[in-house]
């Protein structure tokens, strides 16, 4: 059954169509992976096995009758525990949120997947309110990297990334407010996509406002495209949602990169990158040149936007905590409380100045993409580091060292960006490269990622060594 858990959504759908496999068998295979490995990696906040099997059996009947409900009928999926899910608690990784309340609404992306027959397995772990780039909380404990359980998978969508890597479901919804889908994708060796802001509708609004994107974590680029076809649609509850462009993200996915103008920035001109990470990303970029893209090493030319991001992020944290009682705040993690206190000190003039600087950054990147179709960078400058730390040792020793400089700029600019697995260090840890395109060119990101995947297929932990977890 473990082999079935490795199958892509496209393969599962083909097997269902030919009656060679049933949604019940695929769901049981995903649940077997959860039962076998979740106790070791802690990727799930909730698993609803009974409901999942009931939904799978209903899907099986539809397939047998030749009447599948939609594009992903019978495909097992998971939801990060920041997104509302009807019938299951959404505690957002926090003891401040009680489970004893009605849960009667799906977030838009969850609703779209369910409407088209996908089978919900459960909710994946997150840091508390997604506030940090690792995945641990007082509510659910520590989530661990499947390549080395002493290391973090990153965050805050670490549970979704680990579930994807270990075949605990096929399609995985995450979120990305500063890299929260792309960073764990890089550290666990899966594919992570942050679409253009508003392309996937979100509701309710996040405390970080328009920094917050819905993310996708999967094992193949094609699965991301299939998932986008289902969830990349507007919803009346999301005031920021883009109009429906009717894009088929699987169409022309194999178009390739020949003739594309690709800018490769190894460090933005100011970031520190570990040598092995830099070498692996450079080797991956060289592949694009061999695929007949025009590659030029060039930085996008902006100054470090960290202060812009911090101002907006801290203000958002302050807004979040103002909605909680003193009793609730007493159980919230100290680090988040400190960030909120910093946010309370931000003046209106400082906030508006940060918004102006953000707008200028967005304009600069739009001009940049007049000359370059794509920008490639490392996803992160480092590999996975020990659990129990919020950042790598190098940035603990030097707090001014930014350990995730490549991801949050594109939350500020709202551009589509993906983390693509591009190899392993000598210690066997995965590395990701980031592919970025201009706003609204999500398909181009997927096409470039697919071109790379076609010559350098992604490797998952259990494919490399089925005894990696014992």
ROKOL-52097 format. One record per residue (C-alpha): residue in three letters; y negated, x negated, z. Coordinates in steps of 0.25 Angstrom, whole numbers, plus 5000, padded with zeros to 4 digits. Example, Ala and Ser with C-alpha at 12.3 -4.5 7.8 and 13.67 -1.06 7.14 Angstrom:
BEGIN
Ala501849515031
Ser500449455029
This chain:
BEGIN
Unk500050005000
Unk499049885002
Unk499049864987
Unk498550004985
Unk497349974995
Unk496949864986
Unk496849954973
Unk495449984968
Unk494850124967
Unk495050114952
Unk496550084953
Unk496750184963
Unk496150294955
Unk496950254943
Unk498250254951
Unk497850394957
Unk497650444942
Unk498950394938
Unk499650444950
Unk500150304954
Unk499450314967
Unk498950414976
Unk497650424985
Unk498550444997
Unk499250314994
Unk497950234992
Unk497350295005
Unk498550255012
Unk498450115007
Unk497050105012
Unk497350165025
Unk498550065026
Unk497549945024
Unk496650005035
Unk497850015045
Unk498349875041
Unk496949805042
Unk495849875049
Unk496249845063
Unk496049695059
Unk494749715051
Unk494149845057
Unk493549895044
Unk493550045048
Unk492750125058
Unk493550245055
Unk494850275047
Unk495250415044
Unk496650405039
Unk496950545040
Unk495850595032
Unk495950485021
Unk497450525019
Unk497050675018
Unk495950635007
Unk496950545000
Unk497950654999
Unk496950754994
Unk496550654983
Unk497950634979
Unk498150784977
Unk496850774968
Unk497450664960
Unk498750724958
Unk498050854953
Unk497250764943
Unk495950804950
Unk495350684957
Unk494050724965
Unk493250604959
Unk493150454956
Unk493750404969
Unk494750514973
Unk495750454982
Unk495050314984
Unk495050274998
Unk493650235003
Unk492950205016
Unk491550225022
Unk490650125030
Unk490350185043
Unk488850195040
Unk489050305030
Unk489250455034
Unk490650505032
Unk491050645034
Unk492050665044
Unk492050525050
Unk491050465060
Unk489950375054
Unk489650285066
Unk488950175059
Unk489650075067
Unk488950115079
Unk489250165093
Unk487950235093
Unk488550345083
Unk489550435089
Unk490650485081
Unk490650625088
Unk489750695078
Unk489950775065
Unk490150685053
Unk489950785042
Unk489250705030
Unk489650595020
Unk488650495016
Unk488450505001
Unk489350394996
Unk490450445006
Unk490250585000
Unk490350534986
Unk491650464988
Unk492350584995
Unk491850684985
Unk492650594974
Unk493950594983
Unk493850454989
Unk494750445002
Unk493950405015
Unk494750315023
Unk493650295034
Unk492350225039
Unk492250075038
Unk491549985049
Unk490049945049
Unk489149865059
Unk488349965067
Unk487450035058
Unk487749925048
Unk486649835054
Unk487349705052
Unk488149625042
Unk489449625049
Unk490349735053
Unk490549755068
Unk490049855078
Unk490349905092
Unk490850035086
Unk491949975077
Unk492049825080
Unk492249705071
Unk492549725056
Unk493249595051
Unk493349525038
Unk494749545031
Unk494649395026
Unk494549345040
Unk494549435052
Unk493649345060
Unk492549365050
Unk491649485047
Unk491649565034
Unk490149575035
Unk489449705036
Unk489049805038
Unk490049865028
Unk491149765033
Unk492149875036
Unk492049925021
Unk492149785016
Unk493349755024
Unk494049895020
Unk493749855006
Unk494349715007
Unk495649765013
Unk495949895005
Unk495549985016
Unk495050085005
Unk494550064991
Unk493050104992
Unk492150075003
Unk490750125006
Unk489850025014
Unk488350015016
Unk487349905013
Unk486049885020
Unk485849735018
Unk487249695013
Unk488149775021
Unk489149805009
Unk488949675001
Unk489049575013
Unk490449625018
Unk490849635004
Unk490549485003
Unk491249445016
Unk492549525013
Unk492649504998
Unk492449644993
Unk491449704983
Unk490249764989
Unk489149844982
Unk487749884987
Unk487249974976
Unk485850004972
Unk485150074984
Unk485250224982
Unk486450214972
Unk487450264983
Unk486750374991
Unk486650355006
Unk486450455017
Unk486050455028
Unk484950355026
Unk485250225032
Unk484250165043
Unk484050045034
Unk483550135023
Unk483550095009
Unk484249955012
Unk485550035014
Unk486450055003
Unk487850115002
Unk488850004998
Unk490249994992
Unk491349894996
Unk492649884987
Unk493649784982
Unk493249794967
Unk492049814959
Unk492649934951
Unk492850004965
Unk491349994968
Unk491050054954
Unk492050164957
Unk491450194970
Unk489950184965
Unk490350294954
Unk490650384966
Unk489550354976
Unk488350304968
Unk487750444967
Unk486550504974
Unk486550604986
Unk485550704990
Unk485550645004
Unk485050504999
Unk483550514996
Unk483650374990
Unk484950394981
Unk484750354967
Unk484950454956
Unk486350464950
Unk486450364938
Unk487850414934
Unk488250274934
Unk489750244932
Unk489950114939
Unk491350084933
Unk490750094919
Unk490549964912
Unk490949894925
Unk491649784917
Unk490449754909
Unk490349614914
Unk489149524916
Unk488949464902
Unk487449444899
Unk487049484913
Unk485949404919
Unk486349364933
Unk485549294944
Unk486349214954
Unk485549184967
Unk486449094976
Unk485549104988
Unk484249184985
Unk483549054986
Unk483549065002
Unk484949105007
Unk485949015013
Unk487349025007
Unk488648965011
Unk489148865001
Unk490448934998
Unk489849064996
Unk488849004987
Unk489848934979
Unk490749064977
Unk489549154973
Unk489149044963
Unk490549044957
Unk490549194956
Unk489149184949
Unk489749084939
Unk490749194935
Unk489649284930
Unk489149174921
Unk490549164916
Unk490549314913
Unk489349284904
Unk488249324913
Unk486949244913
Unk486849184927
Unk485649114933
Unk485449064947
Unk484149124952
Unk483649184965
Unk483049324965
Unk481749254971
Unk481449344983
Unk481149284997
Unk482149315008
Unk482049475010
Unk482649465024
Unk481449505031
Unk481249625022
Unk482649675025
Unk482549645040
Unk481349725041
Unk481949845034
Unk483349835041
Unk482749815055
Unk481849935053
Unk483050015049
Unk483849975061
Unk482650025070
Unk482650155063
Unk484150175065
Unk484050145080
Unk482850235083
Unk483850355080
Unk484750315091
Unk484750345106
Unk484650235117
Unk486050265120
Unk486450245105
Unk485650115104
Unk486350065116
Unk487650055108
Unk487049995096
Unk487249845093
Unk486249755098
Unk485949685085
Unk485549815078
Unk484649855090
Unk483949725088
Unk483749745074
Unk483149885077
Unk482249825087
Unk481649735076
Unk481549855067
Unk480749925077
Unk479749815077
Unk479449825062
Unk478149885059
Unk477849985048
Unk477049875040
Unk478249775041
Unk479249885036
Unk478349925024
Unk478149775021
Unk479649755021
Unk479749875011
Unk478749815002
Unk479449675002
Unk480749754999
Unk480049814987
Unk479549684982
Unk480949624983
Unk481549744975
Unk480549724964
Unk480849574964
Unk482349604962
Unk482049704951
Unk481249594944
Unk482349494946
Unk483349594939
Unk482449604927
Unk483049464924
Unk484349464931
Unk485449574930
Unk486149524943
Unk485949444955
Unk487049374961
Unk487049304975
Unk488049284986
Unk488249414994
Unk488249335007
Unk487949185010
Unk489149175019
Unk490549225021
Unk491149305032
Unk490849255046
Unk491449285060
Unk491449425066
Unk490649445078
Unk489449385071
Unk488349465064
Unk488049345054
Unk488649215050
Unk488549095060
Unk487549025051
Unk486549135052
Unk486849155067
Unk486349015069
Unk485249035060
Unk484749175061
Unk483749155049
Unk484949135040
Unk485149255032
Unk486649275031
Unk486549395021
Unk485349365012
Unk485949414999
Unk486249555002
Unk485049625009
Unk484049594998
Unk484749694989
Unk484649804999
Unk483149784999
Unk483149784984
Unk484149894983
Unk484949824972
Unk486449844969
Unk487249724975
Unk488649694976
Unk489549584984
Unk490649534975
Unk491749444980
Unk491649314974
Unk492749224981
Unk493149164994
Unk492749045002
Unk493648935006
Unk493849015019
Unk494349135011
Unk493149215014
Unk492549305003
Unk491149284997
Unk490349384989
Unk489249374978
Unk488149474977
Unk487849544964
Unk486449614963
Unk485849694952
Unk484549774950
Unk484449904956
Unk485250014950
Unk486149914943
Unk487349934952
Unk488349934940
Unk487849804936
Unk488249744949
Unk489649804948
Unk489749754934
Unk489449614938
Unk490349624950
Unk491549674941
Unk491349564931
Unk491449464943
Unk492649534949
Unk493349544935
Unk493449394935
Unk493549364950
Unk494349484957
Unk493949514971
Unk495049474981
Unk495249564994
Unk495949505007
Unk497249575005
Unk497349534991
Unk497249394994
Unk498149395006
Unk498749525011
Unk499049455024
Unk497549415027
Unk497549515038
Unk498749525047
